[in-house]
């Protein structure tokens, strides 16, 4: 029986499961594996801190994800399909593992983060730019 996300251990399970999918994904895996050449031993603990802070306001994350993604975009252009796929994998992973209020909150925040990243990192994707 699934339960809600309650602590860092749950965050670690979510992040590890999600990034296992990301690394193998045909749409976005190359961005992590080939372009960013992510050091997973360093990246995963930072993502634990990030999502724990997002969900539980721990204050444990220090960094600028927007800048990191803007730099990645300069090396290999990101587009809406990349952010959509990231979001699809993240939401599916949450749904596979958890159910409850915190699970719904983390999905909502992931949707918001993906939307803001898309708009800020790739300004041509901002729907306001066509007005």
C-alpha positions as CSV (number, residue, x, y, z in Angstrom):
1,X,0.0,0.0,0.0
2,X,1.3,3.4,-1.0
3,X,1.8,6.1,1.6
4,X,2.4,9.8,1.5
5,X,5.9,11.5,1.4
6,X,6.8,12.0,5.0
7,X,10.6,12.5,5.3
8,X,14.0,12.6,3.6
9,X,14.1,8.8,3.2
10,X,10.9,9.2,1.0
11,X,12.5,12.0,-0.9
12,X,15.6,9.9,-1.5
13,X,13.5,7.0,-2.9
14,X,11.6,9.4,-5.2
15,X,14.7,11.1,-6.5
16,X,16.7,7.9,-7.0
17,X,13.7,6.3,-8.8
18,X,13.1,9.4,-10.9
19,X,16.7,9.8,-12.0
20,X,17.0,6.1,-12.9
21,X,14.3,6.8,-15.4
22,X,15.8,10.0,-16.6
23,X,19.2,8.4,-17.3
24,X,17.6,5.8,-19.5
25,X,15.1,8.1,-21.2
26,X,15.4,8.6,-25.0
27,X,14.2,12.2,-24.9
28,X,16.1,13.7,-22.0
29,X,18.7,11.2,-20.9
30,X,21.4,12.5,-23.2
31,X,21.1,16.0,-21.6
32,X,22.2,14.5,-18.3
33,X,24.5,11.7,-19.5
34,X,26.3,13.3,-22.5
35,X,25.8,17.1,-22.3
36,X,25.9,17.9,-18.6
37,X,27.8,14.7,-17.8
38,X,26.2,14.6,-14.4
39,X,28.3,13.3,-11.5
40,X,25.5,11.3,-9.9
41,X,27.3,10.9,-6.5
42,X,27.3,14.7,-6.2
43,X,24.0,15.5,-8.0
44,X,21.7,13.1,-6.1
45,X,22.4,14.5,-2.6
46,X,21.8,18.0,-4.0
47,X,18.5,16.9,-5.4
48,X,17.5,15.3,-2.0
49,X,18.2,18.7,-0.4
50,X,16.4,20.6,-3.2
51,X,13.2,18.5,-3.0
52,X,13.3,18.2,0.8
53,X,13.4,22.0,0.9
54,X,10.7,22.4,-1.7
55,X,8.3,20.1,0.3
56,X,9.3,20.6,3.9
57,X,11.0,24.1,3.8
58,X,14.2,22.7,5.5
59,X,16.4,25.5,4.1
60,X,19.0,22.8,3.3
61,X,19.4,23.6,-0.4
62,X,21.9,26.2,-1.6
63,X,22.2,26.8,-5.3
64,X,20.8,28.4,-8.4
65,X,19.0,25.8,-10.6
66,X,17.9,28.5,-13.1
67,X,21.5,29.5,-13.8
68,X,22.6,25.8,-14.2
69,X,19.8,25.1,-16.7
70,X,20.5,28.4,-18.6
71,X,24.1,27.2,-19.0
72,X,22.9,23.8,-20.1
73,X,20.6,25.5,-22.7
74,X,23.7,27.3,-24.1
75,X,25.4,24.0,-24.6
76,X,22.5,22.1,-26.0
77,X,19.2,24.0,-26.6
78,X,16.4,22.9,-24.3
79,X,12.8,23.0,-25.6
80,X,9.2,22.4,-24.4
81,X,9.4,18.7,-25.2
82,X,12.4,18.3,-22.8
83,X,10.5,20.0,-19.9
84,X,7.3,18.1,-20.7
85,X,9.2,14.8,-20.6
86,X,10.9,15.7,-17.4
87,X,7.6,16.5,-15.8
88,X,5.9,13.4,-17.2
89,X,8.6,11.2,-15.7
90,X,8.6,13.0,-12.3
91,X,4.8,12.9,-11.9
92,X,4.7,9.2,-12.9
93,X,7.4,8.4,-10.4
94,X,5.5,10.2,-7.6
95,X,2.3,8.4,-8.6
96,X,4.0,5.0,-8.6
97,X,5.5,5.4,-5.2
98,X,3.2,7.7,-3.1
99,X,-0.3,8.9,-2.5
100,X,-1.5,11.7,-0.3
101,X,-1.3,15.5,0.4
102,X,2.5,15.8,0.2
103,X,2.6,13.7,-3.0
104,X,0.1,16.1,-4.5
105,X,2.0,19.1,-3.3
106,X,5.3,17.9,-4.8
107,X,3.6,17.2,-8.1
108,X,2.1,20.7,-8.2
109,X,5.5,22.2,-7.3
110,X,7.2,20.1,-10.0
111,X,4.7,21.4,-12.6
112,X,5.4,25.0,-11.5
113,X,9.2,24.5,-11.6
114,X,9.1,23.0,-15.0
115,X,6.9,25.8,-16.4
116,X,9.1,28.5,-14.8
117,X,12.3,26.8,-16.0
118,X,10.9,26.6,-19.6
119,X,9.9,30.3,-19.6
120,X,13.1,31.6,-18.0
121,X,15.7,29.3,-19.6
122,X,14.1,29.4,-23.1
123,X,12.4,32.8,-23.3
124,X,11.0,32.1,-26.8
125,X,8.7,29.5,-25.2
126,X,7.1,32.1,-23.0
127,X,3.4,32.3,-24.1
128,X,3.5,36.0,-23.2
129,X,6.1,36.6,-25.9
130,X,3.5,36.1,-28.7
131,X,1.1,38.7,-27.4
